[in-house]
Amino acid sequence: MLQRFRSRWFAALTIGLVASSLAIGQNNAPAKSDAKIIPTPDAPADSTTEASVKVGSQTIEYRAIAGTLTVGSTDPQDAMIGFDGKYLPDATIDMTAKPEERPATARIFYTAYLQKNPAKNRPITFLYNGGPGSATMYLHMGAFGPMRLVLPQDSAHQEGAPYQIIPNEYSLLDVSDLVFIDAPGTGFSRIYGKDATKAFYGTDPDAHAFDRFVRRFLSKYDRWNSPKYLFGESYGTTRTAILTNLLQRHLDLNGSIFLSQILSFDSSADGPQGNPGTDNGYFLALPSMAATAWYHHRVPSKPADLEPFLREVEQFSLGAYATALLQGADLPEAQKKDVAAKLESYTGVPAAYWIKANLRVSGGEFSKELQSEMGITTGRLDTRYEGPDIDPLSEEAEYDPFGSATSSAYNTAINQYARDTLKYGENLTYKPSAREANGFNWDLHHAPPGSQGWDDSSVNVMPDLSMAMKRNPKLKVLLMGGYYDLGCTYFGATYEDKHLQIPQSLQSNIHYRFFQTGHMVYITTPALKELHDATADFIKSTEDGTK
């Protein structure tokens, strides 16, 4: 049953995101072996271009470097690889072996934006999306890169190409240099060598690859003494918790930024029915369900303002609702009916449905039921979006209207921008997701700090972030998210950070900011401005390491 839960959660996760969401169902197939491993070709040459962008009243001139860095699958192997991706002359690797029999390597694609003539010790921020198995075209083309994609502001599925790509007046280049990283096997990143998928497709191998990349980048560009930040979105926040702790062996970060966070998969609203006895996924999702119902005018006697309404729902979630769920079979029938009536008043979903579900409604069930009488499926990663039901008789939503409405535009934007502006990618395929590849089977096992070889049956990286914050009490954390997100719920993320295994005094190192948007906060221009300002203020307040 646990494996069923993990498979269902993983198949639905898609986190950060939507390219992966179109591949739902592919991950339940048995893993394929690396039947045909392509020998390692020479790396394409890096491409450097120059441009400028205006952010507020500031014009930033920058170099854009589109290129790759090769990392090994272990630290000793990684130390034998030069910046050109080739083994150093003194490497103890059998170079007579066929390339496909040599130790696995990942050639990781990045785009670095470095201000020309910067002030000394300018901050640098490493950014990435999640998936797992998702390229970083969303943060790059939607949030903080110097050019951005413009999407409809009314949650509509827009017409096809041409899409509008404009200078980004909310780029983060006003406060930090930026490095957008495509995970191994995504974007223009590629993996090679023996058992390459096992070496890089998993919770811990992935984090170790990013650890090696960050350190290698700092060395290549002489940025070890810069204030340093991580910015992960969605599953990228899972990665960030582990990566923050891994990097602690070598350096102190100034800050780690989590957008649309999930650290403990037990907090997920995706498939909690496959993990009986753990009810967090239900009561932590309720505020996002209520926000969604409020947005779609499904709340009886709808309050005028969203946030006071959510504060009330949050109290009910942790109080009467959680108490009812924790009683299990001992819950009195009268109390169950009272709770169901309250749930109807917050979500618009009939009390009879809640009772039939034993008060336990997953995110997918809610997305299907909320507007079912109109034949409408409500979005998942951004519940403001909606689309026609695929099967009116299905139990859960069968697709995410948000992903369908946005993924094509992002894929188009990054392909055009990379080739036309960055001058990179000729004769190469940009892979929005690694999930289509043979052998993609993400290993969810994770060995948290102090586990002594034991690994979690359900991923929980809260111990990693806790360990990093205790080892570096000056580390600051910024948690952000959207109210209309059923993939990574804002209340679930808050719950995680409030339950970190850290002294009470370190809770003041965590800052919170939530928006009236969904998973990809930056979809709407006003929210993008708010996201920029919150992130920029965080960096400016922490870059000197004293606050």
N, C-alpha and C positions, 0 to 999 in steps of 0.2 A: 504493500500500500504506500509506503514511503517513497519507493522508486516511482510509483505512479504519480504521486504528488510532485516530485521533482521534475518529471518529464512534462507534466501538464504546465507547471509554472514556467519551465524553460521554453516550451513551445510558444507560450503566450507572451513571454517577457518583452522581446523586441526593443528593449529599452534603449532609448536614444537612437536605434530607434527605428523609424518607420520603414526603411528599406528592409530591415529584418522582419518587420511585421507582415510583409507580404509573403514570407517564406514559412508561415505557421504550418506545422504539420511535417515539415521536412526533417525535423530533429528527432522524431520518434523512430525513424528507421534505424536498423542496426548500423553501427559504425563500419565504414569501409576501410580497408587497409590502403596504404599508399601504393597502389598497384603499379603506378607508373610515375616515378619521380623525375622531374625534368632536371637535368644537370644545371648547375649554377652558371648562368650567363654573366658576362661582364655587366657591371652596373651602368645604367645610363648616366651621362654626364649631368652634374648639377646645373641648374639654370639660375642665373642672377639677373634680376631686372631692378629698375629704380622707378619710383613714383612718389606721389604725395597724397595725403588725405587731410581734409579739414574736419576737425572735431571741435565743436563749439567755436571759440575764437582762435583756436590753435591750429596751425598748419604743420603737419608732421611729414618731413621728408624721410623716406625709408628705402632700404634695400629689401627685396623679397628673394629669398633663396629657396628654391624648390629642389629637393634632392633626397638622398637616402643615406642612412647609416646602417651598417650591418652589425648585429649583435649575435653573440653565441647563446647556446642553451644552458651553459653553466658559466660561472665566473672565471674559472681557470681557462676555459676555451675562449671566452670573450677577450681575455687579456692578450691572446695571441693574434687578434685580428686588428689590422690597421684601419685608419679612417677611410681608406679606399675600398674597404670590404674584402681585402685579400689577406691571407695569413702572412704574418711577419716572417722574416728569414729564419729566426730561431724557434719557430713554432714546432712543438712536438706532435705534429699531426702527420699521419701517413699520407703524403701527397701522391703516392702511387696508387692509392685506392680510387675507385671510380667516384665521381662527385656525389652520386646518390648513396654511397656507402660512408661518406664522411659525416662527422657530427653535424647535427642540424643547426642551421643559422636562419635568422630572419633579417631580410633587407627591409628596413622600416622607412617609409616615405614621410617626409615632413615638409611643411612650408613655414619658414621662419621670416618674420617681419622685424627688422632691426633698424632702429632710428639712426639716421646719419648724423654724425657729430653729436653723440648723446652726452648728457651729463654723466659724470663719473658714477659708477655703480648704479646704473639704471636698472630697475626691476625687470625680471623676465618671468613670463608665465607660460606653463606648458598646458595645453588644452586638448581634450579628446572626448569623443562620444562613447557610447557603450555597446549595447546589443545584447549579450556579448557577440562579437563578430560584426560590428558596425563601423563603417568608415566615419571620419570626422568631417563630413561635408556640411553637417547641420550647424554646428558652432562656427565653422569657418565661413560659410556663405549666408548664415542667418543671423549670427549674433555679433561677433567681434572682429572679423576680418575687415580689411579696408574697402572691400566691395561687398554688397549684400543683395540678396534676392528679395524682391517685394512680392508679397502674397496678398490676396484679398483680405480686407480687414473685417469682413462680415461672416467668417467661418464657412465660406462657400467653396465648392469645388470649381476652380476657375477653368477657363478655356485652356486649350493646349498652347504650345509655343507659338510665337516668341514670348518669353518671360522677361520681366523687367529686372535688370541688374544695374544697381546704381552705386555711386560712392557712399560709403557708410559713415554718416555723421555721428554714429554712436560706436565706432570702433574703439577698442580698448587701448589703441596705440598712444593715446594721450597720456597714459600713466605707466605703460609697461611695453617692453618688447614681447612678441607673441610667437609661440611655436605650436602649430597645429600638427598633431601626430595621428597618422592612420595606423590602427592596430595591425599586427602581423596578419597577412592574408586578405586585408581590405584595402580599398583605394588602389594606390600604386605599390603598396607593400606586398612582398612575396616571401614565402618560406621555402627552404631547400634542405636537402640532406636526409639522412636516415631517420625514420619515425618523426618527421617534422611536425605533423599535426599533433602528436602526443607532446612534443617539446614546447608547443606554443599555444595550443587550444585548451585552456583550462584556467581555473581561477588563479592558482598560484603560478604556473608557468607564464601566463600573460603578465602578471604583475612583475615578475622577475625580468621579463623582457623590457618592460617600460623602465624599470630601475636601471638596467644597463644602458638603455637609450639615453636617459636623462644625464647620467654621469658622462657618457661618451660625448654628448652634445656640449656639456659644460667645458670639457677638455678641448674639444675641437675649436670652439669659439671663445675660449678664455673667459668664461663667465662664472667661475667658481665663487667670486666675491660679490656677485650681484645678489640683491634680495630676490628670493625665489618663491614661486607660487605654483600650486597645482590647481587646475580647474577641470573637474570631471562632471559629466552629465549622465544621469540615469545609471546604467550598469557601470559607467565611468566613475560613479561615486563609490561603488564597491571596490573598484580598482584603486581609487584614491586612498581609501582607508588602509589597504595593504601597502600601497606604494609609499605612503607617508611614513609608515613604520620601517619599511625596507631602507628607504633613503636615510633614515636616522642613523644608520651605521656609518654614514659617510659625511653627512651634512645636516644642518638645521634649516628647515624650511621656515620662512616668515609666515606663511599662511597656506591653508588648504581650503578650497572652495568647492562646495557640494551643491549641484543644481539637480533637482528632482531625484532625491536620494533614496537608495535602498541599501541598508547594511545587513539586515537580517531578513532572509527570505520568508521567515515565519510571519513577517509583517505584511506580506503581499496579499492583495485582494484577488489574485489570479489563482484559482483552483484550490482554495483552502479546504474545500470539502475532501480533498485527497489526503489531508493531513489531520485526521480527526483527533480531538483532544487539545488542539492548539487553536484558540479562538481569536487571537490577535488580529488576524486578517479581516475579520468581520467588524469588530467594533472600531478598529482604526480607520476603516474605509468609510464609515458612516458619515463623517463630516463632508467628505468629497461627494458622496451620493446626495447629501442634502444640498450642497452648493449646486450640483448639476440640476436637481429638481427645481431649485430656486431660479436658475437661469432659464429653464424651459417652461417656467410658469406652471409647474406641476405641484407646487406646495400649496395646500389649502390655506387660505388667509395669508397669502405671501407677505412677509415683512418687507418694509421699504428698503432696508439696507442689508447687504450680505453679511458683513463681518460680525455685527452683534448677534445675528442669527446663528452664525457658526460657533461663536463662543458658547451659546446655549446648547447646541448640539454636541459640542466637545464634552461638556460637563455630563450630559446624558450618556454619551458613549463610554466614558470611564466610570460612570456611576451605575445607574439602573440597568443599562444595557449589558455592560460587562458582567455585572453581578448576576444577571439572569443567565447569561451564557455559561458562566463558571459553575452554576448549579447543575447543569446537565439534566439528567433524568429526574432529579429532585425538584425541579422548578414547578411550583404549583400552577395549575391550569389558569386560575384567575390572574396570577401575576403575568403569565405568558400573554394572555389576551390584553392586559394593560400595556405591556411593552410593545406588542404588535400595533396597538392603536397609536401609540406615540411614534413608532417608526413610520406609520402611514402619514402622520401629520408632518413629519420632517421630509419624507421622500416622495409622497404622492403614490407610492406603490401600495396597493390595497393590503389591509391588515390580514385578510384571508390568505394572501400570497405569502406573507411573512410567517404566518402560522403553519402553512403547508410546508414551508422551508425550514421549520423548526427554528425560526428567527435567524437563520444563517443563509444569507444571500451573497453570492460571490460577485465580483465586479462584472464578469461576463453575463451573469444572470440579470443583474440590474440593468446593464446596457441594453439587453434584449427586452426587458419587461417594461421599462419606464414609459415608452411611447408605442407599445406593441399594438394597441387598438388602432393606431393609425398606420401600422405597417412600417414603422420607422425603427431603425437601429441607432442607438446613441453611441457616440464616439467613446474611445477608451483613453488614449493618451491625451486627448483634449476633448472633453465631453460636451463642449459647445457645438462640435460638429455632429452631423447626423446624416443618415443615408437610408435608402430603402432596404427592408429586410431581404436577405437572400432566401431564407426558408422561414416562412411565418410560423412553422410548427417546431422550430428548433428550441432547445432549452436555453442555450446561451448565444450571445452574439457570435456570428461566424466570420466577421471581419471588423476592422477598425476604419470607419469612415474618415477619420483624421488622416491615417496613413495613405489611404487612397487619394485623398485630396491634395496631398503635399509632396509625396516622395518623388513623383516624376519631375516636378519643378526643381527640386534640390539636385537631383541627378543630372538634369540638363545644365543647371547653373555651374556645378563644379567642373563638368566636362568642358564647357565652353571657356570658363575662366582659366582653367589649368592650361589649356592648349593655346588659347589666343593671347592671354595676358601674362601668365607665368612662363610661357614658352616651354612647357614640359608635357610629356606624355605621348609624343609621336609614336605611333605603332604600338601603343600600350592600351590595355583595357583598364578603365577605372572600375573597381568592384565596390559597389555600395555596401555589399554584405559578403562575408566569407561563407555564408551558410550554403551557397550553391556548390561549393567545392566538394569533391569526393573526399571522404574521410573526416568531414567536419562533424565532430562529436565532442561538445564542450564538457570537460571534466569538472564537475562542480565541487569536487572534494577540496577542502581547505584545511590546512594545519595552522591554527591560530598560535600566537606567541605562548610559549609555555605548555604546548600540547603534548610534548614528549612522544611525538609520533602518532598520537591519536588525531583523527580528523573529524570535522563536524559532518553529521549526516545531512543536515540542512545548513546551507551556507550562512554564516554569521561572522561578519568582520568587525563587529563592535569591539572585540578585544584588541584588534590591531590599532584602531584609532585611539582607544584608551591607553594602550602601551605607548604610542607615539606622544600623546599629550603628557603623560607622566614623565617620560624620558626627556622631553623638551617642554617645560612648563611655560615657556614664552610662545609656544605655537598658538596661533589664532585660527579659528575655524569660522567660516561663513556658510550657513545653510540657507538655501533659497529654493523656492518651488512655486507651483501653481495650484490654486484651489480646485481647478477643473481637471484634475489628473487622477485617473483610476489605476494607472500603471504603477506609479510611485507616489503614494498618497502623502500629502503634506503633513497630515496628523501622524501618520506612521513614522515619517522622518523625524518629527519633533519628539515623538515617544522614544525613538532610538537614542537620540542625543541626550534626552533627560535620564536615560538609563545606562549611560556609559559608566564603566567601572573606574571613575576618577574621583578625586577629592572634590568636595563641594566647592572649594575655592576656584577650581579650574573650570567650573561651569560658566564663570564670567568670561572665559576666553571664547565662548561660542556665541555667535551673533545670528539672528534669525531675520529673514525677510521673505514674505510671501506675496503673491500677485494674483489678480483676478484674471488669470489665464490658465493654460494647461501645462502639459509636460514640457513643451518647448516654449518657454516663457516669451521668447523674442518674436513669436509669430506676428504679433501686432506692434505697430510702431510705438505707441505710447508706453507699452510694457517694456519694449526694448530700451527705450530711454531710461526707464526706472531701473532696469537690470544693469545697464551701463553705470548709472550713477551709484547704485549700491555697491557694485564691484569696485569701481574706481575709488570710492571713499574708503572701502576696506583696505585696498592696497596702499593708498596714501597714508592711512593711519597706522600701518604696520611695517612699512618698508624700512624704517630706521631701527626696528627691533626693540624699541623701548616702551611701546604702548600695549 
